[in-house]
Amino acid sequence: MDSPEGRVLSAVPWLFSRQGLALLALVTAVAATFLATDITFLAGTLLVGGLGAQGWAALAFARVSYTRRTSRSRAFCGDELILESTLANPRPLPLPWVEVWEQLPADLGPEGPLEASYTQPDRVWVRRGLALWPYQRLRWRRRLDCRRRGVYRLGEARLRTGDPFGFFERERLWHDQLELLVYPHVVPLRRVALPLHHPAMDVVSPSSPVADPTRTATVRDYRPDDSRRLIHWPTTARRGSLQVRVLEPATSLHVSLLLDVRGFAFGIYRGELLELTLSALASIAVFMQSEGAPVALLANTDPPLVVPPGATVPHLQHVLERLARLTPKAGSALLPWALDALPRGNTAVLAASELNPDLEPSIAQLEDAGIHVLVLLASNLGRSSLGRRATVSITPGCDLSARIEGRA
């Protein structure tokens, strides 16, 4: 299979070129003048066939439409999507043969025979051959495997067709702006080794494990396991049955995800370690959102990435989208500018590479600001030099779920 970039359109046979058709017209006229019936019939047949084939090819793509769409525009790394392509011929002229070449990102792993692209090494060509009858619409599907995180734009599509004899070929290019966003891989988490921090008694969260005994949210019927100190006597007297107070929660877990990208530009496994680190951050964000905890995201990319705290599903989608679009182009140092965006009494998950030159000073700055720090340390060897600090070591091929939960 030849790439359409390297295969030019077939040359028109000389007999059916402009000069050849003109010669056929002259021979037909001269033969008809001298009543040479056989020559007139032969030359006239070739002339009519050539003109008909040329006209057929000229109208080959008139009103023909081509579209494609994916089953979803958003997916997680490891998901499988379906790319549906449609070719419609809403007219009486058939297309006896059509070659459809679709250019797709190689990281999406399209199924079928692939041909490398000469101009864009990260893309491949896939081919489909078909015939289209009058007023016919054909659809075909192709599986895409989302192997890597990132933002992908489906490339151009080249359609080739021509007359039934193959004398004249025509090609048309289709460009679309179809974008596919692949989120980082998210691993299931049952817990995260994050330290709870109690910033103030006036911070309320429905998922908090600690209650404020001075605040009553509501009252309910007494249960055998309720403490007698929670009995609300005025309401009990009014209703005639024991009622207990339901206390408001008094603490909340605010988590800020910090990413220092400066150390991910070196090392043999820099690409794999970066993807594992982003996967860890995405997994923690999904877990925190399910627990109702606000999550913020900051990274010292160029330009800097700042997503303020939030606990809603749209906010989580925004965090995952920014992680999917993140490129490891480093900007300035993460600290001290990130401190201005961190709420006091925060828990920070600091993701960094062991090659980061100022990792320990950054941790010390965060701790001096009253922020609890959990370090996600990307390392080739898995050795930690951070002493007794809470550290999750991320190494190539590691069980990310077990590392984040503290089981490995």
N, C-alpha and C positions, 0 to 999 in steps of 0.2 A: 504494500500500500504506500503510495507516494503522498507526501504532504502537498496540499494545494498551494503552499507558498513556493514550492520548487517546481511545480508542474504547470506550464503555461497552457493556454487554450490551444486546442488542436488547430493546425494550419488548414486553411480552406484549400481543397484541391484546386489546382490551377484551372481546370476545365469549368469550375463553377465560380471562379473569381470574376471580377468585372471584365477583364480582358477575355476570359474564356466564354462568358455569357454573350459578350458582344460578337465574338467570333461565331458562336452557335447561331445567333440571330442572323448574321450575314450569310452563313452557309444555308440556313433554312430558307431565307429569301431567294438566294441564287438558285437553289435546287427547285423551289416551287416555280420559279420563272421558267426554268427549262424542263419542267414536268418530270423531274427525277423523284418519283414517288417514294422509293425506299429511303433515299438520303433525306428527303424532306421529313418523312415520318420519324426517322432516327434522330436527326438534329432537333426537330421540333419537340420530341419527347424529352430529350436531354435539357432543352431550353426551359420547357415548362416545369420539369422536375427541379431544376436549379433555382428558378425564380420562386417556385412554391416553397422549397426548403429554406430559401433566404427569408421569405416573408414569414414562414412559420417561426424561425429562430428570432426574428425581430419582434414578434408578438409573444414570445415564450413566457415572459414574466409580467405581462400586462394583467393587472388586477389580481395577481397571485399574492397571497399573504402568508407570512411566516411569523409565528409567535412561539414563545416558550416561557414557562414559569416553573417554579419549584413548589413542592408541597408545603414548605414553610420557608419564611425568610429569616428565621432565627433558629439556631440549633446548638446543641452542646457537642463538645468534642467527643467523638465516638458514636454519634447518631448517624442514622442512614436516611437520606432524603431521596425523593423522586423528582427527576427533571422531566417535565412533560413538554414535548415539542409538537407543534401543529402546523401543517401545511395545507392550505385551502386553495382550490381552483374553481372560483364561482363564475365559470364561463363555458361556452360550448367547445372551445379548443382544448384537446387533451395534451398532457405532457407525457410522451411515451417513455421517457427516462429522466430521472432527476438524481443528482448526487448532492447530498446535504452534508457539509462539513461543519462541525461545531467545535469551536475552540473553547476549552475548559481548563481551569486551574488543575495542575497535576496533583496538588495536595488534596483535592476532593476525590481522587481515586475513581474516575468514571469507569464503568464496566465496558467491556468490549475491546476490540483491537485498537491500539493507540499508535499514533504517529507523532513524534516529537516536533515541536515548533522550532523553526530555524531562528526566528527573530526574537522569541520570548522563551527562554529555556525553562521557565517555571510553568509553562502551559503545554497542553497536548491537543491533538486533533482526533476527533472521533467521526466516523463516516457512516452514513446511512444511504442506501440506494433504494429507489422506489419508482413506481409509475403512478400517475395521477389521471384519472378519467374525468370527463366533463362533470362539473358541479360536485366534485368529490372532495371530502376533507379527511385527511389522514392524521392520526395521532400515534405517537410512539413514546415510550417511557424508558428512562435510563436511570439506574441507581447511582447515587453519589455517596461516598463514604467520607464523612467529616473527620479526617485524620488529625488535623492541626487547627489550633486556634487561629483566628484572624478574620479579616474582612476580605471577601472575595467578590470580584465582579466577573460575571460570565463574559467571555470574550466574544469576538465577532463570529458570525456564521456566514459561510460561503455556499451559495447554491449554484449548481451548474446544470444546464440542460441544453437542448437544441432541437434540431429537426429530427424526424424519425430515421433518416439515413445516416446521421452523424456527420454531415458535411459542415455544418455551422454549429459552433458552440457559443453559448452565452453564459456569463457569470454575473451574479449580483451579490453584494455584501449587505448584511443586516447588522446593525449595531443596536444594542439595547443597554439600559442602565440598571439591569437587574443586579441587585446586591444581596449577597448572602453573608450573614454574620454568624460566626461560629464562636460560642462562648468557651472559656476554659473548661477542662474536664472537672466535674464536681464529684467528689467521693462522698458516700453517706457517712455521717457522723452521729454517734449516739451521745457524745459529750465532747467538750473542749476544755483543755487544761488551762482555763483562764481564771485569774484571781478576781473574786468579787471585790468591788470597791464601793464604799458607802460615801458618796460625795457630800450629801446633806440630807437632813431629815425631811426637807420639803420637796424632794424629788420623788415622784410617784411613778411606778410602773406596774402594770397588771401582772407581769411575770416575775415580780420580785419575790425572793424567798424570805424576806424579812418584813415584819409588820410593825407599824407604829402604834403603840398601845394608847396613845393620846387621841387618835383619830378613828372615828367610826364611819365606815362607808355605808352600811345598812344593818338591818337586823333580820334574823331568821329564826325558825323553830329550833329548839334545843335538841341536841343529839347526845347520846350517852358518852361519847368521847370528848365532849366539849368541857373546857375548864369552867368551874363555877364562878370564877372571877370575871368571866365574860358575860354573865347573865345581866340583861338590861331590865332592871326591876320596874321602872315606870311603864315600859311597853308590856311587860309581863302582867302587871296589874290591870292594864287597860284591855288586853286581849283575853286574859283568863288562862293563858298557857305560857309555859316557860319560853322566853325569847333570849337569844344571845346576840352579842354584837359581832359584826364582821369588820375586822380592822383593815384600814388602808395599808397597802405596802409602802415601805419607807425607803427602800433603796432601789436603784436600777443599775444595770450593767451597760455602760456606754463603751463601745468598742471602736477604736480608730485603727484602720489598716494602713500601715506605713510601708512603702516600698522604696528602697534605695537601689536604683538601677545601675549605679556606677561600677559595681564589681562584676556585672554580668557580661562585660565586653571581653573578658579574658578566659583562658582555660579551654581544655578539650571538650568538656561537657557543658559549656556555657549555655548553649541552646536548650539542652534537656533540663538543666537546672532552672533556667528561667521559666520554662513551661511548668515544671513541677511546683515552683514557687507561686506562680499565678494560679495554678490549680488549688493550692492550699489556701490562698487568700479567698478565692471564689467559694470554696467549700465552707470556710469559716463564715463568710458573709451569708450564705444560704442558711446555715445552722442558726446564726444569730437572729436572722429575720424570722425564722420559725419560732424562736423563743420570744419574739417581741422586743428584742434589744435594738436600739438605734446603732447604725453602723456608718462610719465615715471612711473615705478612701483618699489618701494623699500619696503622691509619687513625685520624685524630682526628675521627671522627664523634661524634655524641651519641646513645647512649653510645659510648665508645671501642671500636674493633674491634681485637682481639688474637688472632691465630692462631699458636700456637707452631710451631717448625720441625718439619718432617716430610717424608719422601720416599716415602711409600706412596701407592697409588692412592686409598684412602679419604681420606687427608689432602688430596690434590689435589682430590677432589670437594668436600671441606669448604671449601677455599679458593675454588673456583669458586662454590659456593653463597653464601658470604658476599659475594663480589663481585656476584652476581646480586641479592642482597637489599639492597645498599648504597644508601642515600639520602644526598644531599649536604647533610645537616644538620650544620653544623660545630660542634665542641665547643671544647675548649681548644687551645692551640698543640701541634703535634706534638712538639716538643722543649721541655724536656729529658726528659719522662716516657717517651718511646719508648726512650731510651738504656738504661733499666733492663731492657727486654725484648730487647735486642740482644746476642747473644754477641760477645765480643771476637774480633777477627780475622775480621770478617764483611764481606761485600760487600753494600752497600745500594743498592737501586734506588729512588731518591726521585722519585716522581711528584708534580708540583706545577704550578700555573698561573703564568704570568708575572706575574699580578696579585697574587701572594702577597707581602705586604709584607716578610717576613723570610726570604726564600728563601736568600740568601747567608749570613746568620748561621747558619741551620740546617745548611747544608752545612759551614760551618767547624766547628761543634760536632761533627758526625759525623767529620770528618777528624781533629780533635784527639783523638777517642776511639779512633783507630787503625782506623777503618772506611773501606774504599774505597767511593767513591760514584759511581754512574752516575745522571745526572739525566734524567728524562723530563719535558721542559718543554713544556707545552701553551701554544701561542701563536697568536694570530690572524695575525701577520705572519711568524712563523718566524725572528725575529731573536733571537739569544742574547747576553746581556750577562754571561755567566759565565766569560769568559776562556777559558783552555785546559782547563777541566774537561771530563771526558767527558760529553757532552750529546747526547741524542736529541731532536730537535725534532719535536713533534707539532702539525700544522696541519690545518685543515679540508680534507678530501678527499685527504689525503696517502696514499702507499703505505706502510702501517704496517710491513709485512714488510721492505721495503727500508730503512726508517729504523732499525729495531731491529738489523738485520744490518750496518748501517754502509755500505750501498750507495748511499745517497742522503742 
